[in-house]
């Protein structure tokens, strides 16, 4: 899971702009756009089954972040990955996905994105928002 400025999935590939950052210098109250580029290797024996995927923004205190007036910042979806004919048994199948989160207003502090598959935590990526008017301090 990669935090980036922008991401797209097309034709089984991820296209990422401004990827791999973990510090965001942003004046308090300014909206920010960000994206998550996600690539899951689906095990052979888990193909042709529905999977529940949830991505949620959490605070550094482990609380789910809620956007003012909009509620929790999260995405939930169901996917099912099939196997190509003739693919060697045991081969993992790539599942690339891109998620955009636009207009988030984040106060200085720590945050993390958490990815769950079928209710179990699979990945997380943390970042900090710093206030450039305070010399980059939270």
C-alpha positions as CSV (number, residue, x, y, z in Angstrom):
1,X,0.0,0.0,0.0
2,X,1.6,3.3,-1.1
3,X,0.5,6.8,-0.2
4,X,0.7,9.2,-3.1
5,X,-0.7,12.4,-4.6
6,X,-2.6,10.6,-7.3
7,X,-3.1,7.0,-8.5
8,X,-5.0,5.1,-11.2
9,X,-5.5,1.4,-12.0
10,X,-5.8,0.6,-15.7
11,X,-5.3,-2.7,-17.4
12,X,-4.0,-4.5,-14.3
13,X,-1.3,-1.9,-13.7
14,X,-1.0,1.0,-11.2
15,X,-0.1,4.5,-12.4
16,X,1.2,6.6,-9.5
17,X,2.1,10.3,-9.3
18,X,4.0,11.7,-6.3
19,X,4.2,8.4,-4.5
20,X,6.0,7.2,-1.3
21,X,5.7,10.2,1.0
22,X,5.0,10.2,4.7
23,X,5.2,13.9,5.7
24,X,2.7,16.5,4.5
25,X,3.3,20.2,5.1
26,X,-0.1,21.7,5.1
27,X,-1.5,24.8,6.8
28,X,-4.3,23.9,9.2
29,X,-7.7,24.0,7.6
30,X,-6.4,23.6,4.0
31,X,-7.9,20.8,2.1
32,X,-5.6,18.1,0.7
33,X,-6.0,15.5,-2.0
34,X,-4.3,12.1,-1.6
35,X,-4.6,8.6,-3.0
36,X,-3.6,5.0,-2.0
37,X,-2.1,2.7,-4.5
38,X,-2.8,-0.9,-3.4
39,X,-1.5,-4.2,-4.9
40,X,-2.7,-7.4,-3.3
41,X,-1.3,-10.8,-4.2
42,X,-4.4,-13.0,-4.0
43,X,-3.4,-16.6,-3.2
44,X,-4.4,-19.2,-5.7
45,X,-6.8,-20.9,-3.3
46,X,-8.6,-17.6,-2.5
47,X,-9.5,-16.9,-6.1
48,X,-13.1,-17.1,-7.3
49,X,-14.3,-16.1,-3.8
50,X,-15.7,-12.8,-2.7
51,X,-13.4,-10.7,-0.5
52,X,-14.5,-7.8,1.7
53,X,-11.9,-4.9,1.5
54,X,-12.0,-1.9,3.8
55,X,-9.6,1.0,4.0
56,X,-10.0,3.5,6.9
57,X,-8.1,6.6,8.0
58,X,-7.1,6.4,11.6
59,X,-5.6,9.0,14.0
60,X,-2.3,8.4,15.8
61,X,-4.4,7.5,18.9
62,X,-6.1,4.6,17.0
63,X,-9.4,6.3,16.6
64,X,-11.1,6.3,13.2
65,X,-10.8,9.8,11.7
66,X,-14.1,11.5,11.0
67,X,-14.4,14.4,8.5
68,X,-16.5,17.2,9.8
69,X,-20.0,16.9,8.6
70,X,-19.2,13.8,6.5
71,X,-18.4,11.0,9.1
72,X,-15.7,8.4,9.0
73,X,-13.2,8.5,6.1
74,X,-13.3,5.0,4.7
75,X,-14.0,2.9,1.7
76,X,-15.6,-0.6,1.7
77,X,-15.9,-2.8,-1.3
78,X,-16.3,-6.4,-2.4
79,X,-14.1,-8.0,-5.0
80,X,-13.7,-11.4,-6.6
81,X,-10.6,-12.3,-8.4
82,X,-10.7,-15.1,-11.0
83,X,-8.0,-17.2,-12.5
84,X,-6.9,-17.1,-16.1
85,X,-7.2,-20.4,-18.0
86,X,-3.9,-22.4,-18.0
87,X,-2.3,-20.5,-15.1
88,X,0.0,-22.7,-13.1
89,X,-1.6,-23.9,-9.8
90,X,-0.3,-22.0,-6.8
91,X,0.4,-18.8,-8.7
92,X,-0.7,-15.6,-6.8
93,X,-3.0,-13.3,-8.8
94,X,-2.4,-9.5,-8.8
95,X,-5.2,-7.3,-7.6
96,X,-4.2,-3.6,-8.2
97,X,-6.5,-0.9,-6.9
98,X,-6.4,2.9,-6.5
99,X,-8.4,4.9,-4.1
100,X,-8.7,8.7,-4.2
101,X,-9.5,10.9,-1.1
102,X,-10.1,14.5,-2.0
103,X,-10.7,17.6,0.0
104,X,-9.6,16.1,3.4
105,X,-9.0,18.7,6.1
106,X,-6.4,17.3,8.5
107,X,-5.0,19.0,11.5
108,X,-1.3,18.7,12.4
109,X,-0.5,15.3,13.9
110,X,-0.1,11.7,13.0
111,X,-2.5,9.5,10.9
112,X,-2.4,6.1,9.3
113,X,-4.4,4.3,6.6
114,X,-5.4,0.7,7.5
115,X,-6.3,-2.0,5.0
116,X,-8.5,-4.9,6.1
117,X,-9.4,-8.0,4.0
118,X,-12.3,-10.1,5.3
119,X,-12.1,-8.3,8.6
120,X,-8.4,-8.9,9.3
121,X,-5.7,-6.2,9.2
122,X,-3.4,-6.7,6.3
123,X,-1.5,-3.4,5.8
124,X,-1.1,0.1,7.2
125,X,0.8,3.1,6.2
126,X,1.4,6.1,8.4
127,X,2.0,9.8,7.7
128,X,2.3,13.1,9.6
129,X,0.8,16.4,8.9
130,X,3.0,19.4,9.8
131,X,2.2,23.0,10.0
132,X,4.7,25.0,7.8
133,X,3.7,28.2,9.6
134,X,5.2,26.7,12.8
135,X,8.4,25.6,11.2
136,X,7.1,22.1,10.3
137,X,6.1,21.3,13.9
138,X,2.8,19.5,14.7
